[in-house]
Amino acid sequence: MNADVFGENDLEYAVGRLLAARKLTIACAESCTGGLLSGRLTAVPGSSAYVMGGVVSYTNEVKVSHLGVKQATLDAVGAVSQETAGEMAEGIRHNMHTDIGVGITGIAGPGGATANKPVGLVYISVAGARGTVVTHNVFQGNRQQVRWQATEKALEMVSEYVRGLKDKA
């Protein structure tokens, strides 16, 4: 798929239709994807009905100040962790007053890896009325491929999450 051209059969359109049909709102907290998920969601005409906003939290300071990630979490497990992704999703949901919050944190590469955290490691979280779910992913490819795969996975997760919600009253 060409990442520069979106069509009505692409995942962001399906997620958009699902959010709009359920009258649900979403906000994104992105680190390694740098706003790509928000960009994909807002590429869909009419997305202002469900996309409320987002934060690119590339630094730990922004994760703490704008998303409510606990400094203790960052100190204990680091920015690239299941716990941080979950706190990012919960924080953006709370701060933007949305039904769904998405948090993405990882190592897109080519640098930044450690022995325990390889390039391509990305934690993705979705928070909402059903609680918070987090996935551990290791994507292959160059920086742009890792970022794209992370947004694909995030969109799939949002779709699954929303399909599992009871209709909004």
N, C-alpha and C positions, 0 to 999 in steps of 0.2 A: 504494500500500500504506500502511496505517496503521502508523506506527512504534511505536504504543503497544500493539498487539495482535499476538502471534506465533501462528502456526499451524503444524501439522506439515508443511505444504508450503513453509514459508519456508526460506531458504538456511541459516540457523543450524541448523535441524533436519537438513538434508541433510549438512552438514559434521559435525555431531555424530554422526550414524549412521556416516559414513565413518571418523571418528577412532576411534569405539568398535569398529567391525568390524575395524579394523586394529590395535587395541590400542596406539594412539599417543596421546601427551600433547602439550599445547600450552600456551604462555604468551604473553602479549601485553605489548608495550611501546608505550604510546600517548601521543602528545602532543596534537595538535589534536582528536582524537576523545574525549579526556578520559575514557576507560573505556567508551565506548559499545560497542566491539567485545567487550570482556570481558563487558559486561552482556548483549549479545545471545547470546553463547555460553553464559552461565550461566542464561539464561532457559529453556533446554531441560532438562526433567527428566532426571536421570541424568548431567548434565554433570560432576559431580565425578569421574567415572571417567576423564575426559580433560583437563579444565581444571585446571592446577596453580596458576595465579595470574597476576598481572600487576602492572605498574607504570605509573602515570600520571606521565610524566616531562615535566612542563610547563616546567621550567627546565633550562638547560644544566647547572647544578650536579647535578641529579638524574640527568640523562643520563650524566654522568661518574661520579658516586659509586655509582649503583645499577645501571647498565647497562654500564659499561665503555667508553662512547663516549670516544674519545681527544680530549683538549683540542686537540691539533694539528688534528684533523679539523674541530672547531667553529671554530677560528681561521681555517682555510684556506677552508672552503666554507660554514660556517654550519650552524645546526640544521636548516634546511629544505633538505635535500640528499639525493642518492642515497646518498652515503657514510654519512651519519648514520643514515639509515633502516636500512641494512645492518648497521651496528654495533649499533644498537638491537635488531634481531632476533637477531643472534648473541649479544649480551650477555644478553638475557632467556632465551634457550635455554640458555646455559651456566649462568647463575645459578640457574635453576629446574630444571635437569637434565631438560629435556623433549626430546621428539623434534622438535617444531616450535616455532620462535619467530617472532613477527610483530612488526614495527616499523612504526609510522605516525608521520610528522611532516609538518606542512604549515601552511598559512595558511587558516583557516576564515573569517576576516573578521569584521566588515566592515573592520576596520583591519588594520595589520600588513604590508601589501603594499609592495613596492619595485618599481623599474623592471624588475628581472630576475625578481622573484618575485611574481606576481599573486595576488590572493585566489582561492582554489580550488586552488592548487598543492599537491598532496599526493604525497609519496613513500611507497610501501608496499613493505615487504620481507617475504619469507618465507625463513627459514633452517632447514636440516635436513640430512639425510644426503646429499641431492643438491646441496648447496652453498647459496648465497644468491642469490635473485633479487630484483630491485628494479624497480618500475614508476614511471614519471613520469606523473602524472595532473593534469589541470586540470578540476576540476568546476565546474559552474555552479549558481547559486542563492544563497540566503541561508546563514547560518552553519549552521543545523540541516540544511539540504539537503546542504551540502558534507560535513558530518560523517557523515550517513547514507550518502551515495554512497561515501565512503571506506571505510566498514565493509562495504558491499556488495561493493566491489572486493576488499577484503581476504579476505572469505569465499570469493569466486570463486577468488582466487589460492591459498588454502589447499586448496580442493577440487582444483584442477588439480595442485598440488604433490604432494599425498598420492596422487592417482591415478597419478602418475608414479613413486612409490616401489615398490621390490620389497617383498613381504610381509615383515614383521618376523619374525625367527627366534625 
